[in-house]
Amino acid sequence: LIRAYLDLRLKPNKDLLEDLIKQANGLNKASYSAKTWDAVSEALEKAATVLNDPEASQVEVDKAKAVLTKALEGLSVVEDIVKSGDITASVKTGDNISIFMPMGIMALSVSGYYFSKKKRY
């Protein structure tokens, strides 16, 4: 029984590595420089090999995840694409209008309506 327990091998958790691979596969190659994309591509191939290996250890999974994370962090965006109007790089969202302006206009409109409908005695 002790021998069987010592020979028991736990299955590594590959969920984080799988999520990272999906994230890397969703990126647009044309948006990044060739040198940094090649590093990501190489790390992605190694990570996919580890993910598909049923005999991979947790140490191998963690190492593949670390290498792919480092490669993704090292990606550099091609500036020409961003300047030409590529909206996939980064998009600013939100509004710069203050809430006080619309609220003031609405208050003036309501008061104008109220005074126009008020009976004059």
SVG drawing of the C-alpha trace seen along z (x, -y; Angstrom):
<svg xmlns="http://www.w3.org/2000/svg" viewBox="-57 -88 70 90">
<polyline fill="none" stroke="black" stroke-width="0.4" points="0.0,0.0 2.8,-2.4 4.6,-1.6 1.4,-2.3 0.9,-5.6 4.5,-6.7 4.0,-5.8 0.7,-7.8 1.1,-10.7 -1.2,-13.7 -2.6,-15.2 -1.4,-18.8 -3.9,-21.7 -3.7,-23.0 -6.7,-25.4 -4.6,-28.6 -2.3,-27.4 -5.3,-26.7 -6.8,-30.1 -3.5,-31.8 -3.2,-29.9 -6.8,-31.0 -5.8,-34.6 -2.7,-34.3 -4.6,-32.7 -7.1,-35.6 -4.4,-38.2 -4.0,-39.8 -0.5,-39.0 -0.5,-42.1 -0.7,-44.5 2.6,-43.5 6.2,-43.6 7.6,-40.5 10.4,-39.9 8.1,-39.9 5.4,-37.9 7.9,-35.2 8.7,-34.9 5.0,-34.5 4.6,-32.0 7.4,-29.9 6.2,-30.0 2.7,-29.2 3.9,-26.1 5.7,-24.8 2.7,-25.6 0.4,-23.7 2.8,-20.7 2.8,-20.7 -1.0,-21.2 -1.6,-18.1 1.0,-16.0 -0.8,-13.7 2.4,-12.9 3.4,-16.5 4.2,-17.4 3.0,-20.5 6.5,-21.9 6.4,-21.7 2.9,-23.3 4.0,-26.1 7.2,-26.7 5.2,-26.8 2.7,-29.2 5.6,-31.5 7.3,-31.5 4.1,-32.3 3.2,-35.0 6.6,-36.6 6.4,-36.5 2.9,-38.1 4.1,-40.9 7.0,-41.5 4.8,-42.1 5.3,-45.5 2.6,-47.2 3.5,-48.3 3.0,-52.1 2.1,-52.5 -0.9,-50.3 -2.1,-52.2 -1.7,-55.6 -3.6,-54.4 -6.8,-53.9 -6.6,-50.3 -9.2,-50.2 -8.2,-46.9 -5.1,-48.3 -6.8,-50.5 -10.0,-52.3 -10.9,-55.1 -14.4,-54.6 -16.6,-56.9 -17.8,-60.4 -16.1,-63.7 -19.3,-65.5 -20.1,-66.5 -23.4,-65.5 -24.2,-69.1 -24.7,-70.4 -27.6,-68.1 -29.1,-68.3 -29.1,-72.1 -30.7,-72.1 -33.4,-69.7 -34.1,-71.9 -34.5,-75.0 -36.8,-73.1 -39.0,-71.8 -39.2,-75.2 -40.1,-76.8 -42.8,-74.3 -44.2,-74.8 -44.3,-78.6 -45.9,-78.4 -48.8,-76.2 -49.3,-78.1 -52.7,-80.0 -52.4,-83.7 -54.7,-85.4"/>
</svg>
